[in-house]
Amino acid sequence: MPDWRFFKDGDGNSYYIDNAGKIVAPGEAGATYRISVRGLDYYIAQAEELILRHNAVEGLLILKTILAMPPADQRIVNAQSKAAANLNSLKQRHGNRFDNMNRLASPLIYEDEKTTVLVHDMMFYSLTIPYGFDIIRNKWRLLHNYWYNGISIGVRMQGSEKKGYDFLLAIDSERFASKPKSIERLEEHWSIKLFTGNINRSEIFRDEKKVIYSFSVGNSPSFTGFGSIVKNGNFGYIIKAIAPASKNAALAKAMKDAVSSFSISEIN
């Protein structure tokens, strides 16, 4: 170890390089990963070390995130080849247990130029958030032929001086046993969650697979935001961005953009 070189990459990850030129990653669990091309060599080494130390879910999350990145240059392609080999090896070793590990290793977060992309590979959606954010809740409920996942995200806008978050983004997704007949049927299904209490809702966009709306809570109002309902095969989604009421146009635009960025991998 005395001859090892200390290195810090463009993502701020610290590690050593041994005499053979191999990255020695710390392998400590519990980190939050926002994978970018700047630190790919480190992330591959960290995933391998985590798996060796029996933190397979966290290692798998890193591998899947690398595979989710657009193959924009050769460095990403090379990293994806290594990630795929490690993932296949992990799948072979764990057999039937891999399905549960795979579910827990989501959502995935990577940086793409000046923005951050969140991909939920198990529920077939993604969205783009050009600000700092934290996942503050990730809840699963599994029944026979039914899946529910709910995540809550705290978003901090660039240059914000607020303590905490500027707005909250919540995504509830469900996989049903059969396909909902229409977007209107999904609205009925979620009517209690969406429309109870003193909520004023104004529709912005509607087609056969998506509804986007603005809303306010209370007569004053006390909270404002944007929401969307999306239908995708036998999957359904509610996306909501909410913040204390204000006249901040930049905040309103940021919430609307976050909701509008929601994208699905289409299922027939």
C-alpha positions in Angstrom: 0.0 0.0 0.0 2.8 2.6 0.6 3.4 2.7 -3.2 -0.2 3.1 -4.1 -1.2 6.4 -5.6 -4.2 8.4 -4.2 -6.6 9.6 -6.8 -9.7 11.8 -6.9 -11.9 11.7 -10.0 -14.2 14.3 -11.6 -17.1 13.2 -9.5 -15.2 13.6 -6.3 -14.7 9.9 -5.6 -11.5 9.1 -3.7 -9.6 5.9 -4.2 -6.1 4.3 -4.6 -4.4 2.9 -7.7 -2.1 -0.1 -7.0 1.2 -0.9 -8.6 -0.5 -2.8 -11.3 -2.7 0.2 -12.2 -5.8 -1.3 -10.7 -8.3 0.9 -8.9 -8.8 -0.1 -5.3 -12.3 1.1 -4.4 -13.4 1.5 -0.7 -16.4 -0.9 -1.1 -18.2 0.8 1.7 -22.0 0.5 1.5 -24.6 3.2 2.0 -23.6 5.8 -0.5 -25.9 7.7 -2.9 -24.8 7.3 -6.5 -25.3 9.7 -9.3 -23.3 8.0 -12.0 -21.5 10.1 -14.6 -18.9 9.4 -17.3 -16.3 11.3 -15.2 -16.2 8.4 -12.7 -16.9 5.3 -14.6 -13.7 3.5 -13.8 -14.3 4.0 -10.1 -18.0 3.0 -10.3 -17.1 -0.4 -11.9 -14.5 -1.1 -9.3 -16.8 0.0 -6.5 -19.6 -2.3 -7.7 -17.2 -5.2 -7.9 -16.0 -4.5 -4.4 -19.5 -4.1 -3.0 -20.5 -7.5 -4.4 -17.4 -9.2 -3.0 -18.4 -7.7 0.4 -21.9 -9.1 0.2 -23.6 -5.8 -0.6 -24.9 -7.2 -3.9 -28.0 -4.9 -4.2 -25.9 -1.7 -4.0 -23.4 -3.2 -6.4 -26.2 -4.2 -8.8 -27.7 -0.7 -8.6 -24.4 0.7 -9.9 -24.1 -1.8 -12.7 -27.7 -1.3 -13.8 -27.2 2.5 -13.8 -24.2 2.3 -16.1 -26.1 0.1 -18.4 -29.0 2.6 -18.5 -26.7 5.4 -19.7 -26.9 6.4 -23.4 -23.8 4.9 -25.1 -22.6 8.4 -26.1 -18.9 7.6 -26.3 -16.4 4.6 -26.2 -15.7 5.1 -22.5 -19.4 4.4 -21.7 -19.5 1.5 -24.1 -16.5 -0.1 -22.5 -17.9 0.4 -19.0 -21.2 -1.1 -20.1 -19.5 -4.2 -21.4 -17.8 -4.7 -18.0 -21.1 -3.9 -16.2 -23.0 -6.5 -18.3 -20.4 -9.2 -17.6 -20.6 -8.5 -13.8 -24.4 -8.4 -13.8 -24.7 -11.7 -15.7 -22.2 -13.3 -13.3 -24.3 -12.0 -10.3 -27.5 -13.3 -11.9 -26.0 -16.8 -12.4 -24.7 -16.9 -8.8 -27.9 -15.9 -7.1 -30.5 -17.7 -9.3 -34.1 -17.2 -8.1 -33.0 -14.6 -5.5 -31.8 -12.3 -8.2 -35.4 -11.1 -9.0 -35.8 -9.6 -5.6 -32.4 -8.1 -5.7 -33.1 -6.6 -9.1 -36.3 -5.0 -7.8 -34.6 -3.4 -4.8 -31.8 -2.0 -7.0 -33.9 0.8 -8.4 -34.4 3.6 -9.2 -31.2 4.5 -11.1 -29.7 7.9 -11.3 -27.1 9.2 -13.7 -25.9 12.6 -14.9 -26.3 13.5 -18.6 -24.5 16.6 -19.5 -26.0 19.4 -17.3 -29.0 17.5 -16.0 -29.8 14.4 -13.9 -31.9 11.5 -15.1 -33.8 9.1 -12.9 -34.7 5.8 -14.4 -37.1 3.3 -12.7 -36.3 0.1 -14.7 -38.8 -2.0 -12.8 -41.8 0.3 -13.3 -40.8 1.4 -16.9 -40.4 5.2 -16.5 -37.8 7.9 -16.4 -37.7 11.7 -15.8 -35.2 14.5 -16.0 -34.5 16.9 -13.2 -32.0 19.7 -13.8 -31.5 20.4 -10.1 -30.1 18.8 -7.0 -32.4 16.3 -5.4 -32.7 13.5 -2.8 -34.8 10.4 -2.8 -36.5 10.6 0.6 -38.9 7.6 0.3 -38.9 4.4 -1.8 -41.7 2.1 -0.8 -42.8 -1.2 -2.4 -46.0 -3.2 -1.9 -46.2 -6.6 -3.7 -49.3 -8.8 -4.0 -50.3 -11.6 -6.3 -50.3 -10.0 -9.9 -50.0 -6.5 -8.4 -47.1 -4.2 -7.7 -47.0 -0.8 -6.1 -44.0 1.5 -5.8 -44.0 5.0 -4.4 -41.0 7.4 -4.4 -40.8 10.9 -3.0 -38.1 13.3 -4.1 -37.0 16.5 -2.5 -35.8 19.0 -5.1 -33.4 22.0 -4.5 -33.4 24.6 -7.3 -30.1 26.0 -8.4 -29.1 29.0 -6.4 -31.8 28.4 -3.8 -31.0 29.7 -0.3 -33.7 27.6 1.3 -33.0 25.1 4.0 -34.5 21.8 2.9 -36.3 21.6 -0.4 -37.9 24.0 -2.8 -40.6 21.5 -3.9 -41.5 17.8 -3.4 -42.0 15.4 -6.3 -44.0 12.2 -5.7 -44.4 9.3 -8.1 -46.8 6.5 -7.4 -46.8 3.6 -9.9 -48.9 0.5 -10.0 -48.8 -2.7 -12.1 -52.3 -4.1 -12.3 -53.3 -7.7 -13.1 -55.1 -6.4 -16.2 -54.9 -3.2 -18.3 -57.0 -0.2 -17.2 -59.6 0.4 -19.9 -58.9 4.1 -20.2 -57.2 7.1 -18.7 -60.6 8.1 -17.3 -60.7 4.7 -15.5 -57.3 5.5 -13.9 -58.7 8.9 -12.8 -61.6 7.1 -11.1 -59.2 4.6 -9.5 -57.1 7.4 -7.9 -59.9 9.9 -7.3 -59.7 9.6 -3.5 -56.0 10.2 -3.6 -56.2 13.1 -6.0 -59.4 15.0 -5.4 -60.5 14.9 -1.8 -60.4 18.0 0.3 -60.3 21.6 -0.8 -58.4 21.0 -4.1 -58.8 23.1 -7.2 -57.7 21.4 -10.4 -57.2 22.8 -13.9 -56.6 20.6 -16.8 -53.6 21.6 -19.1 -53.4 18.6 -21.5 -55.2 15.3 -22.2 -54.9 12.5 -24.6 -55.8 8.8 -24.4 -52.7 8.0 -22.3 -51.9 11.1 -20.3 -53.5 14.0 -18.4 -51.5 17.0 -17.1 -53.1 19.5 -14.7 -52.2 22.3 -12.3 -53.7 22.4 -8.8 -54.0 24.4 -5.7 -54.9 23.4 -2.1 -57.1 25.7 0.0 -58.9 28.9 -0.9 -55.9 31.1 -0.1 -54.2 28.8 -1.4 -51.7 27.2 0.9 -50.0 24.9 -1.6 -49.8 24.8 -5.4 -48.4 22.4 -7.9 -48.7 20.3 -11.1 -49.7 16.7 -11.6 -50.1 14.0 -14.2 -51.8 10.7 -14.7 -50.2 8.3 -17.2 -51.5 5.0 -18.6 -49.0 2.4 -20.0 -50.3 -1.1 -20.7 -51.1 -2.6 -17.4 -49.2 0.1 -15.6 -50.5 3.4 -14.2 -48.7 6.4 -12.7 -49.5 9.5 -10.7 -46.8 12.2 -10.7 -47.2 15.3 -8.5 -45.0 18.3 -7.8 -46.1 20.5 -4.9 -44.7 23.5 -3.0 -46.0 26.2 -0.6 -48.0 28.7 -2.6 -45.9 31.6 -3.9 -45.6 34.0 -6.9 -42.3 32.6 -7.9 -42.6 32.0 -11.7 -39.3 30.0 -11.8 -40.6 27.6 -9.1 -43.8 27.0 -11.0 -41.9 26.4 -14.2 -39.5 24.0 -12.5 -42.4 22.0 -11.1 -44.3 21.9 -14.4 -41.1 20.9 -16.3 -40.4 18.1 -13.8 -43.9 16.6 -14.2 -43.8 17.1 -18.0 -40.4 15.3 -18.3 -42.0 12.1 -17.1 -41.4 9.5 -19.8 -42.5 5.8 -20.1 -41.0 2.8 -21.9 -44.1 2.0 -23.7 -45.8 -1.3 -23.0 -48.5 -2.6 -25.4 
